[in-house]
Amino acid sequence: MKIKNNTADTLNKPVARTALHTGLLLALALPVVPGIAHAQADAGAQGGLEEVVVTARKRAERLEDIPVSITALSGEQIDNMDLTSLERVAAYTPQLVVTRAPFGSGASLTLRGIGSPFSSVGIEQSVAVIVDGAYYGQGRTINEGLFDARSVEVLKGPQALFFGKNATAGVISIQTADPGEELEFKARGGYEFELETVLGEMMVSGPLTDTLGARLAILGRKSNAGLSENLAEPVDAEFFDVATSQTNVYTFPGAARDQPKEEELFGRLTLKWDPSDDLSSTLKAYVSERSQGSMTANVIVQCPEPTFFSNPGIACPKDDYKTYQNALPAQIGNNFPYAKGSDLYEDYDSYAFNLNTDYDGIDRLSLNLVLNYQENDYEAIQEYFYENVVPGYATYKSTFDAYSAELRGLTQFDGPLNFLVGGYYQQTERHHQDIVLIAGLENTAEDRNRYVTFDKDSETDDDTLALYFQGIFELGDDIEITAGARYTDETKKSYFVQPYVNPAVTNVWVPDQFVRDDQSFSDWSPEATVSWKMTPDLMLYAAYKTGFKSGGFSNNSILTPTTPPGGLSFDEETAEGFEGGLKATLLDRQLSLNVIAYRYEYEDLQLDFYNAANVSFVTTNAGSAVTEGIEFEATYAPNALPGLNLHGTLNYNSAEYEEFLGPCYIGQTAAAGCVLTGPGGAPFQDLGGQALANAPEWTASAAVAYDWELGAGRSLALLVQAKYVDDYYASGFGSPLSQRDSYYRVDASARLRLDNDAWEVAVIGKNLTDEFIVTGAYDITGTGFGTGEAQGRLADQASSVDLPRTVQVELTYRY
């Protein structure tokens, strides 16, 4: 694997910084040491491990009985550490990385080094997100509110049989809370100091009648300070009017100094109807609204030199939360499609309905029906040069809606053989517009398009039908053999057009030419598992699994004269491999041990490369990639000390291209492996053996949680987690500038509960080591030179980053 080890650099932290971190931890954790509470709900009062029930195989099973590599977070854990987004869940899940991105699909979810690039709208995520049994395939799902949740399960490796297409890397399954049999009420207020964030949460739940219950949950959050400090100064730019041949000068002011100042509002209403013991139906309605002052506030520039390439007078911020973004002049902003005056902005709105029905009224057969409708709307403007130079902008208007229905039946025969059979249908429509302004051109002969350099319009309609089955054979009480397959048939109809291109640049971008493609995909995805209960508390298993992710169409591509026929389409991605391991519960349910080894091969891995040299996107399929490794997990909850929970993980993962002739990064010289005479004349490099993006070889965590009963209805809950991540690349194309050193991250919380848990005061600290964590990177337009030549300079890179150290206080009342 082409990666160096810089562990020593991480260990050599300044003494003062280490002392500060130690003091913070001691203040929060008191008598405990680094760790995390894992799979411990109410076991604290008695000691020992709490039984955890998961639904990874579409049926309720104990965590220790399921032959799947899985990380399960309980509702209590989610609540205690404020894990209200997929990004926050990733910090607690080994080998899961969530990248929030400024364009394209808006996000990349990566598991064991396998993920989908954020730069393409048309590529579905390789990590499928399932909410209350329904599939959410868009990257912007990270904008949905993950709160008032019953559980989160992260399944690793291909999961095609039960979760269908687009689960080649794994699945994140979220179950939200349902109404109970008693009246419940919760109100929470909080404040986070770094971003000056105010939050409020409310939940009320209970029975309306003997058979009908309701639950309403609302979460709001507003940040009054920014993640990044915007230091951009005003910039003047001359615009040539192609209609009159005159030149006009516009001043682009610096955008808001503090960015992004997020605002979020989420709501969920649940109605649960239980008219009989055989029938249960749950209807959920979801609403999400998220807005912020800049879609690129979490993008920080990294440079190979001390200063910006495009603006040598400014020092490159590198690992510092500083950015340089210019707003639009009012005259342009008031006359540019989807702009909102001068300001940068990002708005996301969505709603969804989900109906989940269980019926057990047929002898020896359980039926489940899930109906889902979801719709989201996204608008934003991006300033994409980042270096306080004559700027460029793109506005985005993207809509997505989907309807799905799934019917599943599970037999319950007394004999050794049972079956699970299901059918799935989904219909989606995605419409995407990009409208681009490159400062320097205008056309007063146009009204709507006066300041538009070129615009893009694209749509994809998708119909998917799938059938799946599984045979479950129990050989006595000790051995279970399961085998099944899923058949998927999918059709996609897409178009792409650039309706307007400024006449001065029609030699660069092709105007008004429709590109259409009708695609069909079909696939059989088989799976087989053998599990052996050597004792009631020790299981061995081995599994063969496959996965399938359909091909598609690059909706946010760019059409140039050199775009090859079919250049906007890409093929399906497949996965195949094995995993096996043991799961043990020992010492009278005080200790659990899991050891799992795996190897999966991926063919035609879907990738998207932003070619900053000619402002175009290259969507392609990598030849092949392999991910293999071993995972170790242990949890200890001693009976002798009720309330104490120790948890640790250690993971080795090698994820790299096996065969792939891919694009060069800007500034990659011939000596560094870039060859100029690639297919179609484009430079290429041999990426065989190169590590995939966000694929550290080693990750580990160590954890302690202690729930201390103080008497008189009071208790104190303490929690600390330490996480280690090895060196990794933030980009999948090998740029040395995207290589990141290993780091340690520490999170902690302290909760004082009063009046028998009616009141709770909490302090939550995240990333207390204040690590600068990069989760994605790409070359910046107009920077770097010498690609494929003897001499060159690497392009500056835009890096998506995680939050710095945050400390939050909360006050909660429960009834």
N, C-alpha and C positions, 0 to 999 in steps of 0.2 A: 504494500500500500504506500502510495507516494505522500507521506506525511511525516513531519519531524516531531520530536518530543521536546516540548518546552516546559515540562513540569517544574523544573528548577526555577524558572522565571516566576511561576505562580507562587511557589513557596517563599520566595524572597520578598515578602511584602514589608513595607516600612513598619518599624516597631510601634510608632505612634498609632498607625491605622489599626494594627492588630490589637493594641490595648483598648482602643475605642470600641472595636467590635466585641471584645471580651466583656467590657463593662456593660454594653447593651444587653448581651446575652444573660449575664448574671442578674441584671435588673429584672429581666423578663422571666427567666427560667428558675432562679433561686437554686434549689438543690439538684436540678437535673442536668443532663448532658445532652449533646446534639442528638436529634431523632425526630420521628414522626409517629403519631398514632395511626395505626393501620388496622383496619378491620376490627375495631373495638367499639362497640356501641354501649351497652349497659353492663358489660362484664365487670366493670371496675369494682362494684360493691362486693362481688363474690370472688374475684380473681379468676384466672383462666381465660381462654379465648372464647369470644362470642361466636356463635354460629352465623355464618354469612350465606345468604341465599342469592344466587345469580340466575340470569335467564339467557346465558350466552348461546344455548342451543334451543331457544324458543320454548323452553319449559323450565320450571323452577327446579333448581338443583343446588345442593350444598357446594360451596366454593372448593372444598377439598375433594369432591367427587367428580369434578368436571375435567375431562381430558383436553384442556385448552390453556394456553398461556394467557393469563388475564390479570389485570390490576383492577381491584374493586374499591371504590370510595363510597362510604356510607353517607347518608344525608347529614348525620352529625358532623362528620369530617368536613363536608362541603360547607356547612354552616359555620363551623368553628374557625376555619381559615379563610372565610370569605372567598370561596372558589366560584365566583359568579360569572366566569367566562372560560372558554376552552383554553385561552392563553394561560390563565391561572391554574387550570387543571394540569397543563403540561409541566408546570414546575414541580408537580408532585408525582409524575408518572415517568418511570425510567424509559428512556429512549424515545419519548414523544416530544416533538418540537412543533410549535405553532408559530408561523411567521405572519405578522400583519404587514400587508404590502400596499404600496401607493397606487397601483393600477392593475389591469388585468382582472383576474378572478378575485383579487383583494386579499388572498391568503394562500398559504401552503401548509398542509398538515403532513408531517413526516413521522414515520414510525419505523424503527430499525434501519434508518437511512433511506427508506423508500417513501417517496412523496411526489406530488405533482407541482410543477413550476407555477408560481403565482402570475407570471407575465401573460398567460393565455387564458382568455375567458372561456374558450371552447373545451379545454381539458378538464374533465371532472377530477375530483380529489381521489387519490389512491387510498386514503383513509376515509371510509364511509362514516357519516354522522347519522345516527338513528335517534330520533326523539319520540318517545312514547310509542315505539314500534314502527314509525314512519321514516322513510329515507329522505335526508336533506343533502343534496350533492354539491351545492354551490359553496365556493370558498367564503363568501360573505356570511355564511352561517355563523362565523365567529362573532358577528354583531348581535346575535340573538342573546337574550338574557338567560343565563344558567343560574337560576335561583329557586328557592323552595323546592329543591330536588330531593327525591327519595334515594337515588343512587346514580353513580356513574361507573360504567364498566368499560375498560379499554382492553379489547381483544387483539392480540398480536398475531401477525401472519395472515395469509389469505383466508377469507371467511365467505366464500362464494355460495356455499350450499344454503345457508340460512339467511344471508343478507344480500346475496345477488351480485350483480355487476358492480364494478367500481369499489371493491373491497379487497384489492390485491395486497395492500399493506396491512390492513386491519380494520377495526371498527371501534368507534366511540359511541356507546349506547347510553342514552340519558333517560332515566325514568323520573318524571316529575311527581310530586306528592298528590295523593287523592284525599278527599274528605274522609274523616273518621266517624266513629259512632258518637263522639262527645263533642261539645262545643269547645273550640280552640280559638285563641286570639294571640297574635304576636305583633308588637310594634318595636321597631329598632331605629335608632338614629346613630350616626357616626360622623367622624371627621378624620381625614387623612392630611398630614401636615405638609408633605413634599409638594403635592399638586393642589393643596388647599381644597380638597374634595369634600363636599357635604353629601351625605347619603341618607336616605330614608326608606324604610321597608315596612310593609304592613301585610298581615295575613289574618283572615278570619275563615273558620271552617266549622262545619257541623251539620247535623241532620235537619232537613226541612220537613220531612214526613218520615214514616216508618220505613219507607223504601227509597227515599231520595235524599241525597246529601249534596252539599255545595261547598266549594272552596274558592276563595278569591285571594290572589296574591299580587302585590304591586311593589315594584322597586324603582326608585329614582336616584340618580346620581348626577352631580354637577361639579366640575373642576373649575376653580377660579384662578388657578395659575397654570403655567404651561410645563410640558415635559421638556421642551427645547426653548432656548433663548434665540430669537431671530435677530441677527445683527445686520441685516441687509440695509444698505443706503440707497437713496433714489438713483435711478439709472435713466439716462436719456437715450432714446433710440430714434433714428431716422427711418421713416416709412416711405417707400416709393409707391406712388399711386399709378397703377398700370393703366388706368382709364385716362388720366390727364398728364402723365409724365411729370407731375409735380412731387416735391418732397415735403413731408410734414414731420415735425419733431414731437414726440410724446415722452412724458416723464412717467416712469414706472416707480411708484413709491415703495418703500420697504413695507412688507406686510406686518401684521400685528406682532408685537415684540414677544409676547408669551404665547406659545402654541402647544397643544391645540385647543385647550379649554373645552373638554368634552362635556356633553350633556346626554344622558341616557334615561329612558323611561320604558319600563317593561310591565306588562300586565298579563295575568292568566286567570281565566275563570274555568272551573271544573265542576261538572254535574255528574254525579254517579248514581245510577238507578239499579237497585237490586230487588226486583219484584218477586224473586223466588230463589231457592237454593241453586237452581240450575241455570239461571240467567243473570248476567251482570253486564251493564253497558255504561261506558264512561265517555262523556263528550267534553272536549277541551277546546277553548278558544284562546289564541295567543296574539298579543300585540307587542311590537317592538318599535321604538324610535331612538335613533342615535344620530347625533350631529356633533361636528367639531369644526374648529376654525381653519384647519389645514389637514389635507389627507396625507401630507408628507412630513408631519411634525416628528414622527419617529424615524425619519431618514437622516442619517448623519454621514457626511462625506469622509472617506478614507483616501489618503493620497500616498503615492510612493515617494514624494518629495515634501519638503516642509511647507510649501505653498500650493495654492490651487493652480492647476494647469492653465485654466482660462483666465485667471485673475491673479497673477503672481504677487500682487501687492497685499493679498490676504493670506494669513497663515491658515493652513488646513486644520480644522478642529480635531480630526482623528477621533480618539476615544473621549469625546467631550460632547455634552448635550448642547451644541451650538449649531445653528443652521442659518442659511442665507437664502431667503425667499422674498421675491418682490411681488407686490400686488399689481392689479391692473389699473391703468389710468381710468378715471370715471367715464370718460367719453367712450373708451373701448368697452369697458365692463357693462355699460348700459346698452350696448348695441352688439353684444356677442352672445350667440346661442348658449343657453344654460349657465351663463355667468350671472352673478348676483351683485351687480355694481362692481366696486373695486375689490371686494373682499375675497380671499381664498375661503373655501368651505368644503364640507363633505356631509351629505345627508343620506341616511338609510332608514327606510320604513318598511315594515312587513306585518302581515297578519296571516294566521293559519287556523284551520279547524281540523280536529282529529277525533274520530269516533272509533272506540275500541270495545268490541263486544265478545264476551265469552259465553258459550252455551254448552251445558253438560247434560241436556235432557235426552240425548240419544244413548241407548245402552252401549257401554264400552267405547264411547267415542266422545272426544272433546273437540269443540269447534271454536275457532277464533277468527274474527273479522276485523280488519283495520282499514278504515277509510280516511283519506287525508287530502286536504286542499291547502296549498301554500302559495303566497304571492309576495314578492318583494320589489322595491323600487329604489334605485340608487342614482344619485346625482352628485357631481363633484367637479372641482377644477384643480388642476395640478400645474405647478410651476416646476419644470423638470430639468433646468440647467444647474440649479443649486449653488452657483458660485458667484452671485451678485454681478453677473454680466448681463448684456442685452438678452432678455429672457425669452423663453418659449413656454407655451401653455397648451393644455388640452382640457376640454370639458368632456364629461362623461354623462351619458344617460343610459342606464341599463335596467331592464325589467325582466323578471322571471316569474312564471307561474307553473304550477304542477298539480296534477290530480293523480292519486294512486289508490289502488284497492288490492288488498291481500286477504285471501281466505286460506285457512290452514286447519287441518284435522289431524288429531293424534289418537290412535287406538289405545285401548286400555285392557287388552286381553289378559287372562290369567296365565296363559301359556308363555313360553320363552320368547315368542316372536311378536313384535309390535311394529307399527308403521307410522311415519309422519309424512303427510302429503299436502302440498300447497300449490297455489297459483297466485301470480302477481301481474298486475297491469299498471303501467304508468304512462301518462301523457304530459309532455312539457313543452313550453314555448319560451325561448330566450331571444330578446331583442336588445341589440347593443349599438350605441352611437358614440363615436369619438369625433370631436371637432377640434382641430389643431390650429394654433396661432404660432407662427415663427416670426418674431419681430423683424420688420424690415419691408413688409409688403402689405398693401391694401388695394382695394378696388372700389372706388366710389360709384361705379356703374352698378354695383350690386347693393342691395339693401341689407338683407339678412346676412350676407356673406362678405360684407365690406372688409372685415379684418380676418377672415378665415383664409388660412393657407391651403388646407384641404380638409374635407370631412369624410367620415366613414359611416356606413350603415350596414348592419348585418343582422340576420335572424336564423335561428335553427329551431325546427319543430321535430320532436322526438316521440316515437311510440315504442314502448317496450312491453313484451309479453314473456313471462317466464313461468315454467312449471318445475317443481322440485319434489323429490321423494327421498325418504331415508328408511332403511330397514334396521330395526333394533333387536338384536338377538342376545339374550341373556343365557349364558351357559352356567347354570347353577347360580349361586349368590356371589360368585367371585369374578367372573369374566363377562365382559360386555363387548360385543362386536357390532359396530355400526358401519353401514355403507350406504351411499346415496349419490345422487347427482342432481345438478340443476341445468335445465335447458333454457337458454335465453335467445330470443329473437327480437332484433331491434332495427328500426329504420329511422334515418335522419334526413331531413330535407333542409338545405341551407342555401343562403345567398349572401353575397358580399358585393358592395358597390361603393365607389367614392363619388357621390353625386356632384361635388364641386371641388375643383382644384383651381387655385389662382392661375391665370393664364401664363404668368411668368415661370411657373415651375411644372408645367404639364410634361416636360421631358423627364422629370424626376418621379412624379406620381401620376398614375393613369386615371383620367377623369371618366366618370359616367360609363364604365364598362362593368356589366354584371358578370359575376362569377357564381355559377350555380353548381351544386353537387347533391345528388341523391345517393345516400349510402345505406347499405344493408349489412348487418352483422348477425351471425348466429354462433352459438358456442355451447358445448357440453362441458360442465365443470364437475368432475367426479371427486369424491372424498371418501376415505375409509379410516376407521379408528379401532384399535383394540386396546381395551383397558383391563387390568388385572388387579383386583383387590387382594393382595397377598395376606393382609390382615384387615380388620375393620378400619384401621387407622393408617394403612400404607397402600398406596396405589401406584402402579407402573402403567405407562401408556405409550403407544406409538401411533402416529397418524400420518397419512398421506393426504395432501391437500393441493388443490389447484385454485386459480383465480383468473378472472377475465374482466378487463376494462375495455369498453367499446372504443372504437376510433371516433373521429369527429372532424370538426371544421373550426379553423382558427378565426373566431368572430372579430377579434380586434387586430387582425393582421394589417399589413400595408401592401397595396398593390403598386408595384413598380414595373418598368419595362423589362426588368430581368427576372421577375417572378415566373417560375416555370409553370407549365400547365399542371393543374392538380396540386400546386404548391401550397394551397391553403388547407388541404386535407391531410389527415394522418391516420395511421392504421391502429388496430386494436393492440392492447398490451395483455400479455398472459403471464401467469406465475404457476410454478409447480415445484413441489419439494416435500420434505419430511420434517417432522419434529417428534420428540419423545422426551420422557422424563419421569420423575417421581414426585408424588405429593404425599407428605407424611404429617400426621398429627400425633405428637408424642407426649410423654410425661403427664398422662391424665388430662389431655387437652390444655396443657400449658405452653407447648412449643409446636409450631408448624414450620416445616421445611419444604421448599419447592426447588427442584433443580430441573431445568428444561434446556435441551439442546435442539438446534434447528439448522436447516440449510434449505434455502429457496432460490431458484433460478428464475429470472425475469427475462422474457424475450420481448423485443420491440418496446422497451421502456419509453413512455411518452415524455418528450422534453420540448421546451420552448426556450429559444435563445434570442435575447434582445441584441440585435446588431446595431450598436450605437454609432458605428462608422457611417452607415447610410440610413439610419433611423428606420429600421425594418425589423420585423419579427420572423424568426425561422422556427417553424414547428416541425419536429422530426421525431423519428423513433430510433432510440439507441439500439445497437445490435443486441447486446445482452448485458445483464448485471447479475451479481450474486450477493446475497446477504446470508451470513452464517455466523453462529455464535452459541453462547451458553449463558443462561440466566440463573442466578441463585438468589433466593429470598428466604428470610427467616423472621418469625415473629415469636416473641416470648412474653407471656403474661403470667407471672408466678402466683400461685395460690397463697404463698406466704406473705405477699405484699399486694393485697387487692388495690386495684387502681393503677398499677404500674404496667406499662406496655412498651417493650423494646422491639424495634424493627430495623432490619438491614437488608440491603440489596447489593449485589455485585453482578455486573453485566459486561460480557465481552461480545463485541459485534464487529464483524468485518463486512463492510458494504462497499463494493467497488464495481466499476465497469469491467466486464470480461472482454467484450469486443465492442469498440465504438470508435468510428472515425467521425469526430465531431468538430464543431466550429472552433476557431482560435479565439482567444480573448484579445482585446485590443492591446497592442504593444508587445505581444508574444513574438519573439524573434525566431529566426530559423534555428539558432542554436538551442532555443528552448523547446523546439519540436514543431513549430508551425511551418507547414508546407504550402506554398502559394498556389500550386497547380491542383487544387481540389476539384471535386465534381462541379461542373458548371463554372469553373474558374474561380470559385470561392476558396479562400484559405481554409485548411483543415489541420487537425492534429489527431494523433493516435491516443485516445484516452483509456486504452486498455490498462487496467491496474490502478487507475485513478480513483480515489475515494469519492463517493457520492456526497451530495450536499447534506449537511447536518447529520453526519454519521461518525461520531467519535467512536474510537475502538473501545474505550473503557468508560463506564459510568458506574457510580456507586452512591449509595445513600446510607446514612446511619441516623437512628431516631430514638427518642424517648418521649413518652407522654406519661403524666402522672395526674390522677384524679384523686384529690385529697379531701376526705370528709372532715370538716372542722367542727361539726356539731351545731346544734340549735338551728338546723335548716340551712347551714352554710357549707359551701364547698369551694375548693380552689383547683382549677384545672390548668396544668402547665404543659407546654408542648414546644419542642425544639426539633428542627430537622436540618441536617447538613447534607449537601449534595455535591458530588464531584463529577465534572465533565471533562473528558480528555480533549486533546487538540482535535480540531475539525476544520473543514472547509465550509464557509457560508454559501459558496457557489459550487455548482456541479461541473464547472468547466476548468478547474485547476488553476485559476489565477492565484499567484502567491499572495496577492493583496487581500484575498478573501480568506486566507488561512488565519485561524484564531487560536490563541493559546488556551490551555486548559484553565479551568477556574473552579472555585469553591463558592457555593451559594448557601447561605444560612437563613432560615425562616424560624420565627418563634411566636408564641402567643401565651398570654396569661388571662384566665377568666375567673372572676370572683362571682359566685352565685349566692344569692341571698333569698331568704323567705321561701325555702324549698323550691328553688329554681325559678321563682316568679320574677325576680330581678337578676340581671347579669351585667357586670361591668367588664369590658374586655380591652386588652391592648394587643394588637397584631402587628408584628414586624416582618417585612418581606425583603429579601435580598439585603440582609443586614451587612454583608460583606461589601456591598455597593459595587458589585461587579458590572462591567460594561459588557453586556451580553448581546452579540450580533446573531441574528437568526436568518438573514438573507442578504445577498449583495449582487449588484449588477453594474456594468460599466456606464459611465455618464457620457451622454452625447457631446461630441466636440472636444473630447480630451484624449490624450495619448496619440501615439503615432508609431509607424514602423512595423506594423503587423506582417510577419513573414519575411522581414528584411534582416540585414545583418545587424543593424542598430535600431533600437526602439525605446519608447518610454511607455510604461503601463498607463492605462487610463485611470483617472480617478474613479472611485467607486462609491455608489450610494448604498448605504448599509441600513437595513431595518434593524432596530434595536429594541430590547426589552426595557422595562422600567428600572430606574435606579432604586436605591434604598427608600422604602416607604414605611411609615409608622402610622397606624390607624387606631383610634379609640372608638368604642361602641358602648351604647347603653341599650339594653333590651328588656322589654317587659313581656311576660307570657302569662296567659290565663288558661 
